[in-house]
Amino acid sequence: MMNFHNPIRYAVLASTNEFIMRSYRKLPHGTVVVADTQTKGRGRFNRKWHSGRGGLWFSVLLKHKKPEKTFLLTFAAAVSVAKAIREQGLPAVIKWPNDILIHGRKVCGILTENVVAGKSVATVVGIGINVNNHVGLASATTLKSEKGIEIDKESLLKDVLRYYARYCDAYTKDSYSSILRDWKLLWDSGGKKVRVTTVRGVVSGVAAGISGDGSLIVRAKGREIIVVEGDLVQGV
């Protein structure tokens, strides 16, 4: 079974993803880096991710030879986080492609970055979970706010990595079906009206499914549109 190394811990880092991306050649497969605070935390599209004390900010390094399947490592991370949060008794769900929501508000974001050299890939999966920290956005929430008590971040990290290890094993064995099955079970947009803002414009319709490469399938005006990347709003 996949074993993650004991986390490398820092009080402050610019970004846990950035740290691993700079050092991935000398770091082993399964490295985990945790920071109490990130000063330059990033989300998708290089957006700033506020990463103050009390949150759980960490990145995982995975070395493999499947450049065409790295989206599954993001999906597996989302499932792992959602399941770990659900163990806290909170109804976490997944919003395509990489957000975790509770009662419609974002509690976790995932940023995956890759360095590809031929068939060899270094994948860095960055995970930011609002746990006991303060968030100033109406669209975001924290586990503490939702549960009403402080959450043990170390136990949460162990739970996420325990689930993730299982899915990484499945990934290594080409058993992708379990990752996709569990992702779809926790996906909150299926069959719902969505609006996705992409670089080419806005796509509106019904979320019909996920394609073989992780793209969103939107059914609109009798046809299916494949959305590779974008910002999704559902229920519109």
C-alpha positions as CSV (number, residue, x, y, z in Angstrom):
1,M,0.0,0.0,0.0
2,M,1.1,3.6,-0.7
3,N,2.9,5.1,2.3
4,F,3.2,8.8,2.6
5,H,6.4,10.0,4.3
6,N,6.2,11.8,7.6
7,P,5.3,15.4,6.7
8,I,8.0,18.0,6.3
9,R,6.7,20.9,8.4
10,Y,7.2,24.6,8.3
11,A,5.7,27.5,10.3
12,V,5.7,29.7,7.1
13,L,6.2,29.0,3.4
14,A,5.4,31.1,0.4
15,S,3.6,28.0,-1.0
16,T,3.8,24.3,-0.3
17,N,3.3,23.6,-4.0
18,E,6.1,26.0,-4.9
19,F,8.4,24.4,-2.4
20,I,8.0,20.9,-3.9
21,M,8.1,22.2,-7.5
22,R,11.5,23.7,-6.8
23,S,12.9,20.6,-5.2
24,Y,11.0,17.6,-6.7
25,R,14.1,16.1,-8.3
26,K,15.6,15.3,-4.9
27,L,12.4,14.6,-3.0
28,P,11.0,11.1,-2.9
29,H,7.7,9.9,-4.2
30,G,5.1,10.3,-1.4
31,T,6.7,13.5,0.1
32,V,4.2,15.6,2.1
33,V,4.9,19.2,2.9
34,V,2.8,21.1,5.5
35,A,2.9,24.8,6.3
36,D,1.1,26.6,9.2
37,T,0.8,29.7,7.0
38,Q,1.4,30.4,3.3
39,T,2.2,33.9,2.2
40,K,1.7,33.2,-1.5
41,G,-0.9,30.4,-1.6
42,R,-2.4,30.0,-5.0
43,G,-5.5,28.4,-6.5
44,R,-6.5,27.8,-10.1
45,F,-5.8,30.5,-12.6
46,N,-3.1,31.8,-10.2
47,R,-5.7,33.3,-7.9
48,K,-4.6,34.1,-4.4
49,W,-5.6,31.6,-1.8
50,H,-5.7,33.1,1.7
51,S,-3.8,30.7,4.0
52,G,-3.6,32.0,7.5
53,R,-3.0,30.2,10.8
54,G,-5.6,27.6,11.7
55,G,-6.1,26.1,8.2
56,L,-4.6,22.9,6.8
57,W,-2.2,23.7,3.9
58,F,-0.2,20.9,2.4
59,S,1.1,19.4,-0.8
60,V,1.9,15.9,-1.9
61,L,4.5,14.8,-4.4
62,L,3.6,11.8,-6.6
63,K,6.0,10.4,-9.2
64,H,4.6,8.2,-12.0
65,K,4.5,7.5,-15.7
66,K,1.0,8.4,-16.7
67,P,0.9,12.0,-18.0
68,E,-2.5,11.5,-19.6
69,K,-4.1,10.4,-16.4
70,T,-3.0,13.1,-13.9
71,F,-6.6,14.5,-13.6
72,L,-7.5,11.3,-11.7
73,L,-5.0,12.3,-8.9
74,T,-6.9,15.5,-8.5
75,F,-10.2,13.7,-8.5
76,A,-8.8,11.2,-5.9
77,A,-7.7,14.1,-3.7
78,A,-11.1,15.7,-3.8
79,V,-12.8,12.4,-2.9
80,S,-10.2,11.9,0.0
81,V,-10.9,15.3,1.4
82,A,-14.6,15.0,1.1
83,K,-14.6,11.6,2.8
84,A,-12.4,12.8,5.6
85,I,-14.6,15.8,6.3
86,R,-17.7,13.6,6.2
87,E,-16.1,11.6,9.1
88,Q,-16.5,14.9,11.0
89,G,-20.3,14.6,10.4
90,L,-20.3,17.4,7.8
91,P,-22.0,16.9,4.4
92,A,-19.1,17.7,2.1
93,V,-19.6,17.4,-1.6
94,I,-17.5,18.0,-4.7
95,K,-17.9,20.8,-7.2
96,W,-16.2,20.2,-10.6
97,P,-13.4,20.2,-11.0
98,N,-11.6,20.5,-7.6
99,D,-13.6,22.3,-4.9
100,I,-15.1,20.9,-1.8
101,L,-18.3,22.5,-0.5
102,I,-20.4,22.4,2.6
103,H,-23.9,23.8,2.3
104,G,-22.9,25.5,-0.9
105,R,-19.9,27.3,0.5
106,K,-16.3,26.5,-0.4
107,V,-14.2,24.8,2.4
108,C,-11.4,23.3,0.3
109,G,-9.5,23.9,-2.9
110,I,-7.1,21.7,-4.8
111,L,-4.3,22.8,-7.1
112,T,-2.5,20.1,-9.2
113,E,0.7,21.0,-11.0
114,N,2.8,18.7,-13.2
115,V,6.4,18.5,-14.5
116,V,6.5,16.1,-17.5
117,A,9.7,14.7,-19.0
118,G,8.7,12.1,-21.6
119,K,6.7,9.5,-19.8
120,S,8.0,10.5,-16.4
121,V,5.8,12.8,-14.4
122,A,6.2,14.6,-11.1
123,T,2.7,15.6,-9.9
124,V,2.3,18.0,-7.0
125,V,-1.2,18.0,-5.5
126,G,-1.7,21.0,-3.2
127,I,-4.7,20.9,-0.8
128,G,-6.0,23.8,1.2
129,I,-8.7,23.2,3.8
130,N,-10.4,25.9,5.9
131,V,-10.3,24.3,9.3
132,N,-10.0,26.7,12.3
133,N,-8.9,29.8,10.4
134,H,-10.9,32.9,9.7
135,V,-12.4,33.5,6.2
136,G,-13.8,36.8,5.2
137,L,-15.8,35.7,2.2
138,A,-19.5,34.9,2.2
139,S,-18.9,32.2,-0.4
140,A,-16.4,30.3,1.9
141,T,-16.7,28.5,5.2
142,T,-14.6,26.6,7.7
143,L,-15.0,23.3,9.4
144,K,-15.0,25.1,12.8
145,S,-17.8,27.4,11.7
146,E,-19.9,24.4,10.4
147,K,-19.4,22.2,13.4
148,G,-19.2,24.8,16.1
149,I,-16.0,23.5,17.7
150,E,-12.2,23.4,17.0
151,I,-11.2,20.6,14.7
152,D,-8.0,18.6,15.2
153,K,-6.0,19.4,12.1
154,E,-3.5,16.5,12.6
155,S,-6.3,13.9,12.7
156,L,-7.8,15.4,9.6
157,L,-4.5,15.3,7.7
158,K,-4.1,11.6,8.7
159,D,-7.6,10.8,7.5
160,V,-7.1,12.6,4.1
161,L,-3.8,10.8,3.5
162,R,-5.3,7.5,4.6
163,Y,-8.0,7.8,1.9
164,Y,-5.6,9.2,-0.6
165,A,-3.2,6.3,-0.2
166,R,-5.9,3.9,-1.2
167,Y,-6.8,5.8,-4.3
168,C,-3.1,6.2,-5.2
169,D,-2.8,2.4,-5.0
170,A,-5.8,2.1,-7.4
171,Y,-4.1,4.6,-9.7
172,T,-0.9,2.7,-9.7
173,K,-2.7,-0.5,-10.6
174,D,-4.7,1.2,-13.4
175,S,-7.9,0.6,-11.4
176,Y,-9.4,4.0,-12.3
177,S,-13.0,2.9,-11.9
178,S,-13.1,3.2,-8.1
179,I,-11.8,6.8,-8.3
180,L,-14.4,7.9,-10.9
181,R,-17.2,6.0,-9.1
182,D,-16.5,7.6,-5.7
183,W,-16.0,11.0,-7.3
184,K,-19.4,10.8,-9.0
185,L,-21.1,9.7,-5.8
186,L,-19.9,12.9,-4.1
187,W,-20.3,15.2,-7.1
188,D,-23.0,17.7,-6.4
189,S,-23.7,19.1,-9.9
190,G,-24.9,16.1,-11.9
191,G,-28.3,16.7,-13.5
192,K,-28.4,20.3,-12.3
193,K,-28.4,23.6,-14.2
194,V,-24.9,25.1,-14.4
195,R,-23.1,28.0,-15.9
196,V,-19.4,27.7,-16.7
197,T,-17.2,30.6,-17.5
198,T,-14.4,29.6,-19.9
199,V,-11.8,31.5,-21.9
200,R,-14.0,31.1,-24.9
201,G,-17.2,32.4,-23.2
202,V,-20.0,31.2,-21.0
203,V,-21.6,27.8,-21.4
204,S,-25.0,27.2,-19.8
205,G,-27.0,24.1,-19.6
206,V,-27.3,20.9,-17.5
207,A,-24.3,19.1,-16.1
208,A,-24.6,15.7,-17.9
209,G,-21.4,13.9,-16.8
210,I,-17.7,13.7,-17.0
211,S,-15.7,12.6,-20.0
212,G,-12.7,10.2,-20.1
213,D,-10.2,13.0,-19.4
214,G,-12.1,14.7,-16.6
215,S,-13.8,17.3,-18.7
216,L,-17.3,18.4,-17.9
217,I,-20.1,17.5,-20.2
218,V,-22.8,20.1,-20.4
219,R,-26.1,19.4,-22.3
220,A,-27.4,22.6,-23.9
221,K,-30.1,23.0,-26.6
222,G,-30.0,19.4,-27.6
223,R,-26.3,19.0,-27.9
224,E,-23.4,18.1,-25.6
225,I,-20.6,20.6,-25.0
226,I,-17.2,19.5,-23.6
227,V,-15.8,21.9,-21.1
228,V,-12.1,21.3,-20.3
229,E,-11.6,24.1,-17.9
230,G,-13.6,26.9,-16.3
231,D,-15.4,28.3,-13.3
232,L,-18.7,26.6,-12.6
233,V,-21.8,28.0,-10.9
234,Q,-24.7,25.7,-10.3
235,G,-28.4,26.1,-9.9
236,V,-28.6,29.0,-12.3
